[in-house]
């Protein structure tokens, strides 16, 4: 595959739109929350769905389910 060489010029960029900083601080990325191990029965279809989506995202399906429950909790706790 041949790489296309980019030619840079000294032209005006045009209209610039500032975007608010939405990224969390590094210390907010450390997930050290207390967890509790539980047994939960889910339908096969639900588990298969999360396994497929997790595979597409290169992550674990349990992580996705936990994140979904956290979002649900945050939404309804406030």
Backbone torsions as a table, in degrees:
resi	resn	phi	psi	omega
1	UNK	NA	127.3	-178.1
2	UNK	-86.5	130.1	178.5
3	UNK	-81.9	137.0	176.3
4	UNK	-85.9	125.7	-179.8
5	UNK	-79.7	129.3	179.6
6	UNK	-83.9	130.4	177.7
7	UNK	-106.0	116.3	-179.4
8	UNK	-90.0	141.6	177.8
9	UNK	-124.6	168.5	-179.2
10	UNK	-102.7	55.2	-178.9
11	UNK	-102.7	163.8	176.8
12	UNK	-65.6	144.4	-179.5
13	UNK	-78.0	-37.4	-177.0
14	UNK	108.4	-162.1	-178.4
15	UNK	-64.9	133.5	179.8
16	UNK	-114.6	135.0	178.9
17	UNK	-113.8	121.8	177.2
18	UNK	-78.8	136.2	-179.7
19	UNK	-113.4	133.0	179.1
20	UNK	-62.7	143.6	178.2
21	UNK	-69.5	118.4	-177.0
22	UNK	-114.3	-1.9	-177.3
23	UNK	-78.4	141.6	178.5
24	UNK	-73.2	157.7	175.5
25	UNK	-68.1	153.2	-179.0
26	UNK	-54.4	-38.1	-179.4
27	UNK	-68.4	-20.2	177.5
28	UNK	-80.1	-11.7	-179.8
29	UNK	-85.7	-13.4	-179.4
30	UNK	-81.0	113.4	-177.6
31	UNK	-94.2	92.7	-178.8
32	UNK	-117.3	35.0	-178.7
33	UNK	-77.3	150.7	177.1
34	UNK	-68.9	132.7	178.3
35	UNK	-118.2	158.3	178.7
36	UNK	-129.1	128.7	179.3
37	UNK	-81.7	129.8	179.5
38	UNK	-132.3	165.8	171.4
39	UNK	-108.8	129.7	-175.1
40	UNK	-137.4	128.3	177.1
41	UNK	-94.0	123.6	179.0
42	UNK	-122.2	159.5	177.8
43	UNK	-71.1	152.8	178.7
44	UNK	-59.8	-40.3	179.2
45	UNK	-60.1	-41.8	179.3
46	UNK	-63.2	-46.8	-178.7
47	UNK	-65.4	-42.7	178.6
48	UNK	-61.2	-40.0	178.1
49	UNK	-60.2	-50.2	-178.3
50	UNK	-67.3	-35.3	177.6
51	UNK	-63.9	-42.5	179.8
52	UNK	-65.3	-46.1	179.7
53	UNK	-65.0	-38.6	178.7
54	UNK	-64.4	-40.2	178.4
55	UNK	-62.2	-42.1	178.7
56	UNK	-63.1	-33.4	-177.6
57	UNK	-96.2	1.5	179.7
58	UNK	57.9	50.1	178.5
59	UNK	-141.2	-173.3	179.8
60	UNK	-99.0	141.1	-178.2
61	UNK	-65.6	-32.6	178.5
62	UNK	-63.8	-36.5	178.2
63	UNK	-63.2	-41.1	179.7
64	UNK	-66.6	-41.7	179.3
65	UNK	-64.7	-42.4	178.6
66	UNK	-62.1	-42.1	179.1
67	UNK	-63.9	-39.5	178.2
68	UNK	-62.2	-45.4	179.1
69	UNK	-64.7	-36.8	177.8
70	UNK	-64.2	-44.1	178.6
71	UNK	-62.2	-42.5	178.8
72	UNK	-60.8	-45.9	-179.7
73	UNK	-62.3	-46.5	178.9
74	UNK	-59.0	-42.8	-178.0
75	UNK	-62.8	-44.6	-174.4
76	UNK	-92.9	-9.9	177.1
77	UNK	-76.9	-28.7	-175.3
78	UNK	-85.9	NA	NA
